Amino acid sequence: MGEQTIAAISTALGSSGIGIVRISGERAVEVADRVFRSPSGKRLADCPSHTIHYGYIYDGDQMIDEVLAMLMRGPHSFTTEDTVEFDCHGGVYVVKRVLDAVLRNGAVPAEPGEFTKRAFLGGRIDLSQAEAVMELIQSQNEYALEASVRQLKGNVSEKIRDLRADILHQLAFIEAALDDPEHYELDGYEGEILRFSVWMEEELSALIRSFENGRQMTEGIKTVIVGKPNAGKSSILNLLAGEERAIVTDVAGTTRDVLEENIVLDGMNLRLLDTAGIHDTEDPVESIGVSRAWSHVKDADLILYVADSFSGIDENDRHILRELDKEKTLVLINKTDIEQIGEKEINRIYGEIQNVLGEFTPIPFSAKEKTGMEELKKSISDMFFAGRISFNDQIYITNARHKRLLDEARESIRLVKAGAESGVSEDLYSIDLMDAYEKLGLILGEEVEDDLVDEIFRSFCMGK
């Protein structure tokens, strides 16, 4: 636990109703009493824990603000240390003046994430829960929020601890049998360890498979808008974003680079990327834009292919459609508002698209008239979340560090399985079992290196 008493502003800087200055450490109450004055003359040092007190903040003889002081004594606080929080008026200048007074009276500025780091070092939360704090702050949709809350409550930690306990049981049996063969029999153990390793591999694989959904929940669904030039891709980006983010003209090739926008569509976070129109071109700048468009298509979660109902489907469309992953693609037949576009023409375009993609139902769309939006929302929801995302007992891995360690643990378990199948000596199982046990422990922060802890908490926002 840190020896210094730290302080920071724990609310965003900006005009607001309140701003919070947090102090934590062995001398937190002493520092607070140097700047806080109660009308009754009562000192915070004489007050019981988890109480709130009205008073004023003074910097020397100058009164700075009228505040509420919240007193929480360790270990029953977020950091497990003595903690005082001043609820100030929320102007930027006044909150900074309160913090300056606290720092002049014995506290030091907190590093980013240092309050949560002290909660981890104090044993209140494990490392996966600490990382969930930052994911909770950064959540941009209901799915990410729910996943972060569940991880903060310990659903990932509990699962990892259960798996480690199962591995530890096997390790203990092997060690006991090797030390005391008269009482513990290893004959036939190959079958037992093989069944265990097959089961453990599947448990780890299930968690790893959940990462793709978890990533989409927290980072957003990477949605690439693609099509030939002047199909209306930028108009669709602007419509979805709710503002004029992309330049729209009748000139083909206006968009030459990738434009990105984050939106929330019915609770789903989409990372929209508007790309250059894909076509053969001699223009070197356009060629770079087309190349970048293809690179984004390759790793997209969702592809919105925009077809131009006015110009119809041509060989350029057919070439692009053949290269797309059908399972990730929704086709929008844009510009259906044009008078010359009738039902017969729409059906003809449907047929041409189905000739390339097989059984497929495009969405009639008009960025100008804003029609087709409800069908698009439903199609995205059906593709990503209908029946696949639920928050009953499902655990989602949302952190890339956790996924990497699960991959490494699974590889160690696969070595155990291979050893059981080939009949290696029992003591060799222990090496790979212990490696898997340690890799899972790193997710929780057990025996984790100090530099890794520092790196993780440096990514936190100030005051948390």
URGIFEN-V834977 format. One line per field, one symbol per residue. phi: phi as a letter, one per 40 degrees, with the letter a starting at -180 (. if undefined). psi: psi as a letter, one per 40 degrees, with the letter a starting at -180 (. if undefined). burial: b if it has 24 or more other ideal C-beta (glycine too) atoms within 12 Angstrom, else e. A space follows every 50 residues. Layout:
phi->???
psi->???
burial->???
This chain:
phi->.ccccbaacbbccicacbbbbbbaidbcccccccbcbcdcgcccccbccf bbbcibbbbgcccbacbbbbbbccccadcgbdbbbbcbcccdcccccccd ccccbhcbcccdgcccccccccgcbcccccccdccccccbaccccccccc ccchccdccccccccccccccccccccccbccbbcccgcdcccccccccc ccccccccccccccccccchccbbcbicdgchccccdccccgaccbcbbc ccgccbbcbbabbbbfgbcbccbcbcccacacccccccccccccccccbc cabbcbbccccgcbccdcccdccccdcbbbbbccgcccdccbcccccccd cccccccgcabcbcaacccgbgccccdccccccbbcgbbabcbcbbcbbc ccccccdcccccccccccccccgccdccccccccccdcccccccgcfccc ccdcccccccccgb
psi->iidihiiiheiihihidiihhhhhidfdddddddehhideehiddeiiif ihhiaihigbehhdihihhhhhiiegideeihhhhhhiieiddddddddd dddefeiihiiheddddddddeediidddddddddddeheiddddddddd ddeedddddddddddddddddddddddddgedehhehedddddddddddd dddddddddedddddddddihhhhhiiiifefddddddddeeigdihhie hiedheihhihhihhfehhhghhhiihhihiehdddddddddddddddfi dhhhhhihddeahaddddddddeihdeehhhhgifeehdehadddddddd ddddddeahihihhihddefiedddddddddddddhedhifcehhhhehd dddddddddddddddddddddefiiddddddddddddddddddeehfiid ddddddedeiiie.
burial->ebeebbbbbbbeeeeeebbbbbbbbbbbbebbbbbbbbeeeeebeebeee eebebbbbbeeeebbebbbbbbbbeebbbbbbbbbbbbbbeeebbbbbbb bbbebebbebbbbbbbbbbbbbebbbbbbbbbbbbbbbbbbebbbbbbbb bbeebbbebbeebbebbeebbebbeebeeeeeeeebeebbeebbebbeeb bebbeebbebbbbbbbbbbbbbbbbbbbbbbbbbbbbbbbbeeebbebee ebbbbbbbbebbbbbbbbbbbbbbbbbbbeeeeeebeebbebbbebbeeb bbbbbbbbbbbbbeebbeebbeebeeebbbbbbbbbeeeebeeebbeebb ebbeebbeebebbbbbbeeeebeeebbebbbebbbeeebeeeebbbbbbe bbbebbbbbbbbbbbbbebbeeeeebeebbebbbbbbbbbbbbbbeebee eebeebbebbbbbb
